[in-house]
Amino acid sequence: MTKILLVEDDKSLREIYGVRLLAEGYDIVSAGDGEEALAMAIKERPQLIVSDVMMPKISGFDMLDILRSTTETRDIKVIMMTALSSEDQRQRGEQLGADRYLVKSQVGIEDVVRTVHEVLADAPVSQNTFATSAPAPAAQPAPAPQPVATPA
């Protein structure tokens, strides 16, 4: 099962997003600040981190910088989800290596879920996950019915 680390200092938001992503079939672990998130990233080895930026102890930006410079965590996909909407903040997230940058006031929960799916679809299979079976082939459309000839 794909594991997501949800990092948000607002407990209510953390629970709302956690429940919704759990309903999508993801394994959810959570942290309330950047410091706790760094420890969880090493321990839990998630395939994706969805993180706020403005948090106590260590900000999301500082957390991302540390993640990208640590061998065990540098390849984890990261979505930054924040109230910081300036272009400078977005560029900072990109420069630090965020895979996506979402502004909370501009997205709904379904946008977040869709972004999680998109980012994980681009992610290579990590060393600590493996496929248990081959994916099902894509469904092919049914052939169009042929007209039946009737004698005149």
MDAnalysis code that builds the backbone (N, CA, C; Angstrom):
import MDAnalysis as mda
import numpy as np

u = mda.Universe.empty(456, n_residues=152, atom_resindex=np.repeat(np.arange(152), 3), trajectory=True)
u.add_TopologyAttr("name", ["N", "CA", "C"] * 152)
u.add_TopologyAttr("resid", np.arange(1, 153))
u.add_TopologyAttr("resname", ["MET", "THR", "LYS", "ILE", "LEU", "LEU", "VAL", "GLU", "ASP", "ASP", "LYS", "SER", "LEU", "ARG", "GLU", "ILE", "TYR", "GLY", "VAL", "ARG", "LEU", "LEU", "ALA", "GLU", "GLY", "TYR", "ASP", "ILE", "VAL", "SER", "ALA", "GLY", "ASP", "GLY", "GLU", "GLU", "ALA", "LEU", "ALA", "MET", "ALA", "ILE", "LYS", "GLU", "ARG", "PRO", "GLN", "LEU", "ILE", "VAL", "SER", "ASP", "VAL", "MET", "MET", "PRO", "LYS", "ILE", "SER", "GLY", "PHE", "ASP", "MET", "LEU", "ASP", "ILE", "LEU", "ARG", "SER", "THR", "THR", "GLU", "THR", "ARG", "ASP", "ILE", "LYS", "VAL", "ILE", "MET", "MET", "THR", "ALA", "LEU", "SER", "SER", "GLU", "ASP", "GLN", "ARG", "GLN", "ARG", "GLY", "GLU", "GLN", "LEU", "GLY", "ALA", "ASP", "ARG", "TYR", "LEU", "VAL", "LYS", "SER", "GLN", "VAL", "GLY", "ILE", "GLU", "ASP", "VAL", "VAL", "ARG", "THR", "VAL", "HIS", "GLU", "VAL", "LEU", "ALA", "ASP", "ALA", "PRO", "VAL", "SER", "GLN", "ASN", "THR", "PHE", "ALA", "THR", "SER", "ALA", "PRO", "ALA", "PRO", "ALA", "ALA", "GLN", "PRO", "ALA", "PRO", "ALA", "PRO", "GLN", "PRO", "VAL", "ALA", "THR", "PRO", "ALA"])
u.atoms.positions = np.array([
    [0.849, -1.177, 0.000],
    [0.000, 0.000, 0.000],
    [0.897, 1.244, 0.000],
    [0.534, 2.228, -0.759],
    [1.300, 3.465, -0.855],
    [1.140, 4.277, 0.425],
    [2.280, 4.680, 0.978],
    [2.264, 5.413, 2.245],
    [2.475, 6.904, 1.999],
    [1.633, 7.710, 2.650],
    [1.720, 9.165, 2.572],
    [1.932, 9.716, 3.973],
    [2.913, 10.611, 4.097],
    [3.128, 11.342, 5.342],
    [2.459, 12.702, 5.193],
    [1.482, 12.967, 6.033],
    [0.722, 14.215, 6.017],
    [1.252, 15.100, 7.143],
    [1.792, 16.273, 6.790],
    [2.414, 17.168, 7.764],
    [1.622, 18.469, 7.819],
    [0.949, 18.679, 8.939],
    [0.071, 19.849, 9.085],
    [-0.068, 20.146, 10.567],
    [0.186, 21.402, 10.974],
    [0.074, 21.741, 12.388],
    [-1.368, 21.950, 12.833],
    [-2.287, 22.163, 11.907],
    [-3.706, 22.290, 12.232],
    [-4.302, 20.880, 12.292],
    [-4.596, 20.441, 13.513],
    [-5.063, 19.064, 13.713],
    [-6.328, 18.754, 12.916],
    [-7.258, 19.701, 12.842],
    [-8.504, 19.471, 12.103],
    [-8.231, 19.226, 10.623],
    [-7.390, 20.071, 10.018],
    [-7.046, 19.867, 8.604],
    [-6.320, 18.545, 8.396],
    [-5.410, 18.227, 9.314],
    [-4.666, 16.965, 9.223],
    [-5.634, 15.782, 9.229],
    [-6.631, 15.838, 10.093],
    [-7.604, 14.748, 10.172],
    [-8.483, 14.688, 8.924],
    [-8.943, 15.844, 8.445],
    [-9.803, 15.871, 7.251],
    [-9.073, 15.281, 6.051],
    [-7.855, 15.767, 5.796],
    [-7.092, 15.249, 4.655],
    [-6.709, 13.787, 4.865],
    [-6.385, 13.430, 6.095],
    [-6.025, 12.043, 6.380],
    [-7.164, 11.079, 6.103],
    [-8.361, 11.424, 6.558],
    [-9.533, 10.564, 6.337],
    [-9.834, 10.442, 4.845],
    [-9.748, 11.563, 4.132],
    [-10.063, 11.539, 2.693],
    [-9.047, 10.702, 1.909],
    [-7.763, 10.846, 2.232],
    [-6.733, 10.064, 1.531],
    [-6.788, 8.590, 1.932],
    [-7.159, 8.321, 3.167],
    [-7.353, 6.940, 3.610],
    [-8.474, 6.292, 2.803],
    [-9.531, 7.052, 2.531],
    [-10.649, 6.544, 1.725],
    [-10.214, 6.223, 0.296],
    [-9.135, 6.841, -0.160],
    [-8.592, 6.556, -1.494],
    [-7.704, 5.314, -1.497],
    [-7.501, 4.727, -0.316],
    [-6.713, 3.506, -0.238],
    [-5.255, 3.702, 0.130],
    [-4.887, 4.900, 0.554],
    [-3.506, 5.153, 0.950],
    [-3.314, 4.844, 2.428],
    [-2.104, 4.465, 2.786],
    [-1.707, 4.284, 4.176],
    [-1.228, 5.658, 4.648],
    [-1.847, 6.212, 5.685],
    [-1.558, 7.574, 6.121],
    [-0.846, 7.569, 7.465],
    [0.268, 8.298, 7.524],
    [0.932, 8.608, 8.785],
    [0.989, 10.131, 8.846],
    [1.029, 10.695, 10.048],
    [0.973, 12.150, 10.118],
    [1.933, 12.709, 11.151],
    [2.230, 13.996, 10.963],
    [3.100, 14.729, 11.875],
    [2.538, 16.137, 12.021],
    [2.742, 16.733, 13.194],
    [2.209, 18.053, 13.470],
    [3.181, 19.194, 13.243],
    [4.439, 18.880, 12.930],
    [5.420, 19.931, 12.646],
    [6.568, 19.338, 11.823],
    [7.431, 20.223, 11.334],
    [8.522, 19.792, 10.468],
    [9.532, 18.894, 11.150],
    [9.797, 19.139, 12.420],
    [10.754, 18.312, 13.158],
    [10.260, 16.868, 13.266],
    [9.011, 16.717, 13.663],
    [8.405, 15.385, 13.761],
    [8.361, 14.727, 12.379],
    [8.085, 15.516, 11.353],
    [8.003, 14.985, 9.986],
    [9.333, 14.408, 9.523],
    [10.439, 15.072, 9.843],
    [11.755, 14.558, 9.437],
    [12.021, 13.192, 10.062],
    [11.694, 13.051, 11.342],
    [11.874, 11.760, 12.013],
    [10.966, 10.698, 11.393],
    [9.723, 11.074, 11.099],
    [8.776, 10.129, 10.497],
    [9.205, 9.730, 9.084],
    [9.770, 10.659, 8.336],
    [10.202, 10.354, 6.968],
    [11.289, 9.285, 6.974],
    [12.219, 9.363, 7.921],
    [13.281, 8.357, 8.031],
    [12.693, 7.024, 8.490],
    [11.833, 7.071, 9.499],
    [11.271, 5.851, 10.089],
    [10.274, 5.157, 9.165],
    [9.360, 5.913, 8.571],
    [8.244, 5.335, 7.822],
    [8.504, 5.161, 6.326],
    [9.449, 5.891, 5.771],
    [9.780, 5.839, 4.343],
    [8.550, 5.969, 3.436],
    [7.817, 7.081, 3.551],
    [6.632, 7.256, 2.701],
    [7.027, 7.472, 1.244],
    [6.102, 7.197, 0.345],
    [6.335, 7.475, -1.068],
    [6.042, 8.944, -1.379],
    [5.239, 9.591, -0.512],
    [4.851, 10.981, -0.727],
    [4.695, 11.685, 0.612],
    [5.112, 12.954, 0.640],
    [4.867, 13.818, 1.794],
    [4.014, 14.985, 1.313],
    [2.901, 15.222, 1.996],
    [2.062, 16.393, 1.740],
    [2.245, 17.282, 2.961],
    [2.827, 18.477, 2.751],
    [3.220, 19.290, 3.896],
    [2.787, 20.744, 3.809],
    [2.398, 21.252, 4.959],
    [2.182, 22.681, 5.148],
    [3.560, 23.353, 5.133],
    [3.595, 24.670, 5.036],
    [4.862, 25.402, 5.082],
    [5.040, 26.083, 6.434],
    [4.032, 26.831, 6.867],
    [4.148, 27.577, 8.122],
    [3.762, 26.675, 9.290],
    [4.813, 26.172, 9.976],
    [4.607, 25.251, 11.093],
    [5.595, 25.583, 12.204],
    [5.296, 25.138, 13.430],
    [6.247, 25.357, 14.524],
    [7.495, 24.483, 14.363],
    [8.521, 24.839, 15.089],
    [9.810, 24.138, 15.161],
    [10.593, 24.247, 13.862],
    [10.202, 23.540, 12.830],
    [10.887, 23.601, 11.535],
    [9.831, 23.869, 10.470],
    [10.050, 24.889, 9.666],
    [9.078, 25.216, 8.612],
    [9.081, 24.137, 7.533],
    [8.038, 24.137, 6.732],
    [7.979, 23.197, 5.619],
    [9.110, 23.396, 4.629],
    [9.508, 24.650, 4.396],
    [10.625, 24.912, 3.487],
    [11.929, 24.339, 4.042],
    [12.189, 24.581, 5.334],
    [13.412, 24.039, 5.937],
    [13.377, 22.514, 5.955],
    [12.194, 21.953, 6.237],
    [12.040, 20.502, 6.218],
    [12.365, 19.957, 4.830],
    [11.836, 20.602, 3.790],
    [12.074, 20.159, 2.419],
    [13.559, 20.233, 2.070],
    [14.217, 21.303, 2.485],
    [15.650, 21.452, 2.239],
    [16.427, 20.300, 2.882],
    [16.072, 19.949, 4.109],
    [16.743, 18.844, 4.806],
    [16.424, 17.512, 4.130],
    [15.164, 17.301, 3.753],
    [14.785, 16.062, 3.059],
    [15.612, 15.870, 1.792],
    [15.760, 16.927, 1.011],
    [16.468, 16.839, -0.272],
    [17.968, 16.650, -0.100],
    [18.513, 17.007, 1.063],
    [19.949, 16.845, 1.276],
    [20.287, 15.599, 2.097],
    [19.287, 14.774, 2.388],
    [19.490, 13.543, 3.153],
    [19.328, 12.347, 2.225],
    [20.322, 11.485, 2.204],
    [20.333, 10.348, 1.283],
    [19.065, 9.513, 1.362],
    [18.596, 9.209, 2.564],
    [17.438, 8.321, 2.734],
    [16.125, 8.944, 2.283],
    [16.072, 10.258, 2.184],
    [14.791, 10.915, 1.902],
    [14.792, 11.777, 0.643],
    [15.913, 11.885, -0.026],
    [16.006, 12.850, -1.142],
    [15.061, 12.553, -2.292],
    [14.653, 11.295, -2.468],
    [13.802, 10.942, -3.605],
    [12.313, 10.866, -3.272],
    [11.944, 11.156, -2.032],
    [10.526, 11.141, -1.661],
    [9.828, 12.306, -2.364],
    [8.701, 12.026, -2.989],
    [7.904, 13.073, -3.628],
    [7.311, 13.974, -2.544],
    [7.242, 15.290, -2.829],
    [6.727, 16.240, -1.840],
    [5.764, 17.219, -2.503],
    [4.583, 17.336, -1.899],
    [3.611, 18.359, -2.279],
    [3.564, 19.363, -1.138],
    [3.846, 20.629, -1.442],
    [3.716, 21.686, -0.443],
    [2.300, 22.243, -0.564],
    [1.617, 22.362, 0.566],
    [0.243, 22.856, 0.579],
    [0.171, 23.942, 1.652],
    [0.003, 25.191, 1.229],
    [0.194, 26.296, 2.150],
    [-0.733, 27.476, 1.874],
    [-0.786, 28.381, 2.826],
    [-1.520, 29.636, 2.649],
    [-0.662, 30.677, 1.935],
    [0.633, 30.420, 1.806],
    [1.553, 31.369, 1.166],
    [1.345, 31.341, -0.340],
    [0.804, 32.436, -0.863],
    [0.408, 32.429, -2.270],
    [1.285, 33.273, -3.184],
    [2.314, 33.921, -2.654],
    [3.129, 34.790, -3.508],
    [3.978, 33.962, -4.472],
    [4.296, 34.562, -5.594],
    [5.125, 33.890, -6.596],
    [6.514, 33.592, -6.029],
    [7.036, 34.478, -5.180],
    [8.339, 34.237, -4.549],
    [8.319, 32.958, -3.715],
    [7.241, 32.755, -2.970],
    [7.126, 31.552, -2.136],
    [7.015, 30.304, -3.004],
    [6.246, 30.402, -4.074],
    [6.100, 29.273, -4.997],
    [7.462, 28.918, -5.610],
    [8.201, 29.936, -6.031],
    [9.520, 29.697, -6.618],
    [10.478, 29.097, -5.600],
    [10.388, 29.543, -4.361],
    [11.236, 28.968, -3.316],
    [10.941, 27.479, -3.159],
    [9.654, 27.126, -3.145],
    [9.285, 25.713, -3.061],
    [9.854, 24.913, -4.219],
    [9.753, 25.453, -5.427],
    [10.304, 24.775, -6.609],
    [11.812, 24.616, -6.499],
    [12.504, 25.684, -6.099],
    [13.962, 25.639, -5.992],
    [14.425, 24.626, -4.955],
    [13.643, 24.447, -3.905],
    [13.999, 23.478, -2.872],
    [13.661, 22.048, -3.280],
    [12.889, 21.889, -4.352],
    [12.608, 20.550, -4.853],
    [11.206, 20.029, -4.629],
    [10.245, 20.917, -4.351],
    [8.855, 20.459, -4.219],
    [8.362, 19.967, -5.574],
    [7.637, 18.861, -5.563],
    [7.074, 18.331, -6.804],
    [5.855, 19.134, -7.233],
    [5.097, 19.632, -6.276],
    [3.938, 20.490, -6.539],
    [3.826, 21.488, -5.397],
    [3.183, 22.619, -5.677],
    [2.968, 23.669, -4.685],
    [1.508, 24.083, -4.794],
    [0.732, 23.818, -3.765],
    [-0.692, 24.146, -3.760],
    [-0.974, 25.241, -2.740],
    [-1.801, 26.201, -3.124],
    [-2.222, 27.263, -2.214],
    [-3.587, 26.863, -1.656],
    [-3.668, 26.724, -0.342],
    [-4.879, 26.211, 0.305],
    [-6.144, 26.955, -0.101],
    [-6.066, 28.273, -0.232],
    [-7.264, 29.052, -0.564],
    [-7.700, 28.868, -2.014],
    [-6.860, 28.244, -2.829],
    [-7.164, 28.081, -4.251],
    [-7.527, 26.649, -4.635],
    [-7.494, 25.734, -3.674],
    [-7.803, 24.335, -3.981],
    [-8.770, 23.758, -2.959],
    [-9.552, 22.791, -3.404],
    [-10.426, 22.040, -2.517],
    [-9.817, 20.673, -2.255],
    [-10.464, 19.909, -1.421],
    [-9.918, 18.603, -1.053],
    [-9.800, 17.674, -2.261],
    [-10.744, 17.757, -3.189],
    [-10.665, 16.891, -4.371],
    [-9.492, 17.278, -5.271],
    [-9.139, 18.573, -5.297],
    [-7.952, 19.009, -6.039],
    [-6.695, 18.402, -5.417],
    [-6.664, 18.365, -4.092],
    [-5.518, 17.781, -3.390],
    [-5.423, 16.293, -3.708],
    [-6.550, 15.593, -3.644],
    [-6.565, 14.154, -3.947],
    [-6.088, 13.909, -5.378],
    [-6.568, 14.696, -6.321],
    [-6.153, 14.546, -7.718],
    [-4.641, 14.787, -7.870],
    [-4.130, 15.799, -7.181],
    [-2.698, 16.092, -7.247],
    [-1.882, 14.954, -6.648],
    [-2.356, 14.380, -5.556],
    [-1.684, 13.221, -4.956],
    [-1.614, 12.082, -5.971],
    [-2.737, 11.788, -6.621],
    [-2.755, 10.726, -7.639],
    [-1.752, 11.030, -8.750],
    [-1.737, 12.276, -9.232],
    [-0.842, 12.656, -10.331],
    [0.625, 12.521, -9.939],
    [0.977, 13.016, -8.765],
    [2.374, 12.961, -8.328],
    [2.809, 11.515, -8.119],
    [1.947, 10.707, -7.526],
    [2.304, 9.301, -7.305],
    [2.361, 8.519, -8.610],
    [1.579, 8.904, -9.600],
    [1.626, 8.226, -10.900],
    [2.973, 8.444, -11.572],
    [3.628, 9.569, -11.269],
    [4.947, 9.874, -11.826],
    [6.076, 9.261, -11.013],
    [5.765, 8.747, -9.819],
    [6.810, 8.265, -8.915],
    [7.293, 6.878, -9.312],
    [8.615, 6.672, -9.312],
    [9.120, 5.321, -9.544],
    [8.820, 4.457, -8.322],
    [8.781, 3.155, -8.512],
    [8.564, 2.243, -7.392],
    [9.795, 2.314, -6.508],
    [9.607, 2.582, -5.218],
    [10.751, 2.710, -4.320],
    [11.265, 1.335, -3.919],
    [12.429, 1.324, -3.288],
    [13.061, 0.069, -2.895],
    [12.260, -0.674, -1.840],
    [11.462, 0.041, -1.051],
    [10.735, -0.630, 0.018],
    [9.293, -0.955, -0.355],
    [8.943, -0.815, -1.625],
    [7.626, -1.246, -2.074],
    [7.805, -2.164, -3.260],
    [6.876, -3.070, -3.430],
    [6.959, -3.971, -4.573],
    [5.556, -4.311, -5.016],
    [5.448, -4.641, -6.280],
    [4.141, -5.008, -6.827],
    [3.873, -6.467, -6.503],
    [2.661, -6.767, -6.064],
    [2.305, -8.148, -5.771],
    [1.666, -8.825, -6.965],
    [1.226, -8.034, -7.916],
    [0.666, -8.609, -9.134],
    [0.758, -7.576, -10.236],
    [0.659, -8.036, -11.444],
    [0.714, -7.117, -12.580],
    [-0.569, -6.307, -12.628],
    [-0.482, -5.053, -13.066],
    [-1.707, -4.264, -13.177],
    [-2.632, -4.850, -14.231],
    [-3.900, -4.663, -14.021],
    [-4.886, -5.166, -14.979],
    [-4.750, -4.397, -16.285],
    [-4.930, -5.068, -17.411],
    [-4.849, -4.343, -18.682],
    [-5.994, -3.343, -18.785],
    [-5.755, -2.289, -19.531],
    [-6.788, -1.267, -19.716],
    [-7.972, -1.872, -20.454],
    [-9.158, -1.471, -20.057],
    [-10.372, -1.987, -20.698],
    [-10.460, -1.455, -22.123],
    [-10.835, -2.305, -23.028],
    [-11.007, -1.914, -24.423],
    [-12.486, -1.652, -24.665],
    [-12.803, -0.642, -25.463],
    [-14.220, -0.386, -25.728],
    [-14.839, -1.551, -26.496],
    [-16.094, -1.800, -26.218],
    [-16.807, -2.881, -26.912],
    [-16.974, -2.497, -28.379],
    [-16.900, -3.482, -29.279],
    [-17.087, -3.147, -30.693],
    [-18.511, -2.652, -30.932],
    [-18.639, -1.765, -31.891],
    [-19.958, -1.228, -32.228],
    [-20.810, -2.347, -32.809],
    [-22.102, -2.393, -32.462],
    [-22.961, -3.445, -33.020],
    [-23.085, -3.274, -34.535],
    [-23.092, -4.406, -35.219],
    [-23.215, -4.399, -36.677],
    [-24.692, -4.466, -37.047],
    [-25.099, -3.731, -38.074],
    [-26.509, -3.797, -38.477],
    [-26.834, -5.198, -38.997],
    [-28.024, -5.634, -38.695],
    [-28.476, -6.958, -39.134],
    [-29.237, -6.789, -40.445],
    [-28.835, -7.570, -41.440],
    [-29.515, -7.497, -42.742],
    [-30.829, -8.259, -42.648],
    [-31.893, -7.651, -43.076],
    [-33.199, -8.319, -43.079],
    [-33.662, -8.463, -44.525],
    [-34.235, -9.643, -44.860],
    [-34.705, -9.833, -46.234],
    [-35.864, -8.881, -46.531],
    [-35.888, -8.353, -47.747],
    [-36.928, -7.401, -48.120],
    [-38.143, -8.073, -48.677],
])
